[in-house]
Amino acid sequence: MGRGEVTSSEMETTSSLVVKKKARSWILIDTNVNESVMDIDKYAIMHRVQIHARDLRILDPLLSYPSTILGRDRAIVLNLEHIKAIITAEEVLLRDPSDDNVIPVVEELRRRLPVTNSNHGELGGQNDDAGEEDESPFEFRALEVFLEAICSFHAARTTELETDAYPALDELTSKISSRNLDRVRKLKSAMTRLTARVQKVRDELERLLDDDDDMADLYLSRKLSSASPVSGSGAASWFLGSPTIGSKISRASRASVMTVHGDENDVEELEMLLEAYFMQIDGTLNKLTSLREYIDDTEDYINIQLDNHRNQLIQLELFLSSGTVCMSIYALVTGIFGMNIPYTWNDDHGYMFKWVVIVSGVFSAVLFLLIVSYARFKGLVGS
């Protein structure tokens, strides 16, 4: 066999590797909590949930997209950092279910998505209707799980950061050292990154709350129920592998019974849901803001301390300079009288030596005191 020849088995292996590289791991959970892990490419997902490629690109971990919640005709595209999911009226597609941060979300979906109604089979029709009216649509239950997960995740990270930051800042104020400064610098960098992530989630929730049309787009069950009389036969073509259209429409109608019978633009239920988590993420952001203010106050305090030390050094320099000037005058007198030049007044005047030394020393000391007193009078040095 020549070097240029390639066997069919090698070609199959290469093609399978390419497919696996393009395919992504997803977990699918439906209304009955029947789940399956799938490795499917983006084209299969686009065909399954009827979304465009630009919407699916938001969920690509290689692309740095901010936190986003988009409502489409038959799906909700959700990108909340490590939580990347697609929600329909009947099932949830969650990306990378084996990720450490995603595993708790999958467990919460298994616990929260099933709808148990104890009134069925025990009470009359009125109680059954009341139990059904309390039932939230499937997409809202899934959305609530994701919002709760991301809010709890950021709250936990904020608590950990506060636990590390406040003692480090207090230690820095008591002892300014390179080690403490480097520790606080790292904590401040972590706080800045976390604040930006929390701010993105908060801005996205605020954007949804400010636009009723965007919130109305998230009512998938309502749109499915309103479209079912018109396109009952063609509805099954876009949802491969899902339950029958009859059971789908029935469950969707029950799930959105309160909103279908009311105003089609009524978004009160979703608005209350988003407001609850908006308040939670806003509280987390307020904690980070308080921590930033505490760091800024600590930096101001440290700068004041450093300025105080700098002023003390300047005062010491002033004292030393004043003493040097006074000693220079004393040395000038000494130099004059120490010249080896014959003068007549040097003869028979040995008793004047001690008076010259005493007077020069006293004059230098008085001059030094005058300089220091003048500096204190002008407020150049502390008292």
N, C-alpha and C positions, 0 to 999 in steps of 0.2 A: 504493500500500500504506500503510495507516494505521500510526501508531506502536504501537498495541496489538496488531497482528498479528505473529505469530512464525512464520517459515518452518520447514518440517520439517527442513531441513539444520541450522539453528541448534539445534533441539531435539536432533538426533542428536549434534551437537558437544558440547552441554551435558551430555547423558547420558554420553557417552564420557569427558568430563573427570571426572564424578562417579565413574564406575567406576574410572578410573585412580587417582583420589585414594584410593578405598577399597582398591584392590588393592595388594599389596606384592610386592616382588621377592624371589623365592626361587630357590635352585638345588637341584635334585634329583639325587642320585647314588645309583645302585643298586649291587648286589653286583658287577656286571660293569663298574663305573665308567662306565656310560652316564649322561651328565649332560645336563641341560636346565635352562635358566633360564626361570622362569615368573612371570608377574604374576597372582596369584590372590588372592582375598579370603579372609577368615577362615572363611567358611561352607564353601567348597570344601575348605579344609585340615581343618576339623573333620570333614567327611564322609569325607575320604580316610583319615585316620589314626585316626578314631573317638576324639576327645578332646572334652572339654567346653569351653565358652567361657571359663570361669574359668581353665582351664589355658593356653589360648592367650593370655589377657590377660597372663600372666606375660612373654611375649615381646614385648609392646608397648614400643617404645623411648620412647614418650611417658609411660609410667608407670614410676616409679622403684621397681622390685622388686629385692630383694637377690638375690644368687647362689643359684640353686635348681636341684636335680636331682630331678625327680619321676618315679616309675615308675607307669605306667598299664597297662591290660590289654594293649594292643597297641602302645604307644609309650613312649618316654622323652622327657619335656619338659625341655630343658636351657637354662638362662639363666645364662651366665657372662660378665657384663658385655657386651662387644661380640659375644660368641659366643652366638647365639640359634638353637637348632636343635631339630628333632624327629627322633628316631631310632626306626626300626621294625626289624623283623627282616630286612628286605630292602632298605631304602633310607634315605637321610638327606635331610632338608629343612633347608637352612641359609639364614638370612635375610640380606639385604643382601650378596650376594656381591661387589659392586663396592666395598665399603668397604676402605680401605687396611689396616686391621687384620685383615680377614677374608680377604683374598686369599691370604696365606700359609697360612691354615688350609685353604682349598680346594685349594691345591697339595699340602699334606700328605695330605689325604684321597685325592687321585688317586694318590698314591704308596703309601699304607699300606693302603687298603681292598682292593685285589686280592690274592687268595690264590694264590700260585704254589707248586706242589708238584712238585718235580723227580723224586720217586719214582714218579709215575704213568707207566706205560709202560716203565719201566726195570727195576723190581724186582718181586718177587712180591707176592702178596696180603698177606703179613704186613707188608711194608714199607709197602704202601698204607695198611693200617690204622694203622700207627704214624704216618704222615704226617698222616692225618686226625685222630688223637687229639691231635696237637700244634696243631691248628687252633682258634683262638679264635672264638667266635660273632661274627657281623657287628656286632652292637650294641656289643660290648665293644671291637672294633677302632676303631669310630667314637668311642666314649666316650673311649678312650685318646688319640686324636688331639686331642680337644677339651681334655681335662685337661692334656695336655702343652703345648698351645698357651697356655692361660691361665697355667699355672705358669711357662713360659718368658717370657711377656709380663711378668708381675710381677717375675720375677727380673731381666730386662733393665732395667725401670724402676728397680728397687732399686739395681742397679749404677750406673746413670746418676746417681741421686740421691746415692749414696755418693761418686762421683767429684767431684761439685760441692760436696757439703756439707763433707767433711773439710778441704779446703784453705780454704774460706770460714771455718770455725770457727777454724782455726789462725791465719788472718789477723786475725780479730776479737780473739783473745787478745793478739796482738802490738800491735794498734792499734785502739782503740775509737773508731769514728767513725760518723756517721749513715749513711754509705753501706754500711759493713760490717754495721751493725745491720739495715738494711732488707733487705740481701741474705740474711742469716741468717733473718730473719722469713719471707721468701718461701719459703725452703727448708724451714723448719719447717712451714709451712702445707701445702706439697706432701707432706711426709713424713706428716703427720697424715691427709691424704686417702688416700694410698696405703696406709697401715697399716689404715685402715678397710676398704678394698676387699679387701686380702689377708686380713684377719680374717674377712670374710664368706665367702670361698671356703673358708678353713680350717674354719670352723664348719659349713659345709654338708657337707664331707667327713667331719668328725667325727660329725655327726648320722647320716650313712649308716652309718658303721662301727659305731656304737653300736646300731643296729637291724638285726637280721638279716632281719626281714620286709621292710623297705624295700629291702634289697639283693636279696632274692629277687624283688621286683617288677621288678627290672631285667633278669631273665633272660627276655627276650622269646622267644628261640628255644626254650627249654625249655617255656614256656607254650604256644607254637604247636604243638610236637610232641606235648605231652600232650593238647591239645584236638583234634588232627586226627582221631583215630578216631571222635570223637563228632560233630563238626560238619564233616565233610569236604566235604559238598556246599554248605554255606552259608558257608564261609570265604571264597569268592571275592567275595562281595557287598560286603564292607567295604573291599576294597583295589583301587580302580579303577586301571587302568593298570599293574598289577604283573604279574610272570610268572605262569604257570599254577600252580594250587594244588599239582599233583603235584611240580613241580620245587622249589617253595617248601618243601614239607614235607620233601622229600629233602635239600635243602641245610641246612635248619634242623636236621634230625636229625643230619646229619654234623657240623654246627658245634657241637652240644651233646651229643656222644656221651658225653663223660665225665660230664656232670652228669645226663643222662637215665637212664643205667644205674645211677647212684648214688642218693643221698638227694635227694629233691625239695627239701629245705631246705638243701642243701649250698651255701654261698656262699663257699667258700674261694678259688675263682679270682677272683671279683670283689673279695673282701676284700684279697687280695694286690695287685691292681691299684690299689685305692683307697689302700691303705697306702703304696705307693710314692710316689704324688703327694701324699699327706698329709704325708709326711716332707719332700718337696721344698718344698711351700708353707709348712710349719712352719719350715724352714730360712730361707726368705725372710723370714718374720715375725720370726725371731730376729735377722736382720741389721737389720731396721728397729728392733727393740727396742734393739739395741746402739747404733744411731745415735741413737735418742732419749735413751738414757742419756748418750751423749757430748755431746749438745746440752745436757742438764740439767747435766752437770758443767761445761761451758763457761759456762753461765749462772751457776752458783754461783761459778765463778772470777771472772767479770766483776763480780758483786755484791760479792765480797770486795775486788776492786780499787777499786770505787766507794766502798765503806765505808772503805777505807784513805784514799782521797783526802778523803773527808768528815771523817775524824778529823784529818787534817793541817790542813784548813781550820779545824776547831774549835780545834786547838792554836794556830794563828796568831791566831785571834780572842782566845784567852786571853792570849797575849803582848801583843797590842795593847791589850786592856782593862786589863791590869796596868800597862802603860806609861802609859796615859791617867790612871789613878788616881794614880800617882806624880807625873806632871807636873801634875796638878790641885793636889796639895799644894804643889809648888814655886810654882805660879802663885798659890796662896793667900797664901803668905808675901810674894811679890812684890807682890801687891795690897795687903796690909796696910801694908807699908813705903812703898808708892807713894802713899798717901793724902796729899792736899794740905791737911793739918790742922796748924796750929801747935802743936807740943809742945816743951816745954823740953828734953827729952832728945835732940831732934834737933840741938840746937846743940852745936858743937864735938865732934861724934862722927863725923866723916867717915871715920875709919879703920875704923869698924865695917861699912862697906858691903861690903867684900870678904869679911869673915868671915861675914856673913849669907848672901851668895851661895854661898860655898863650903860652909858647913854645910847649907844647904837642898838643894844639889845632891847632896852625899854622902848625906844622909838619904833623899832620893828614890831614889837608886841602890840603897842598901842595902835599902830597902823593896821595890823591884822584884826584887832577888835573893832576898829572903826569900820572896816570893810564888811565884817560879819554883821555888825549892828545895822549898817545901811541896807544890806541884803534882807535882813529880817524885817526892817521898817518898810521896805518896798514889797514884801511878800514873796521874795524870790526863793526863800528857804522856809522850812517849817519851823515852828516855835519849839 
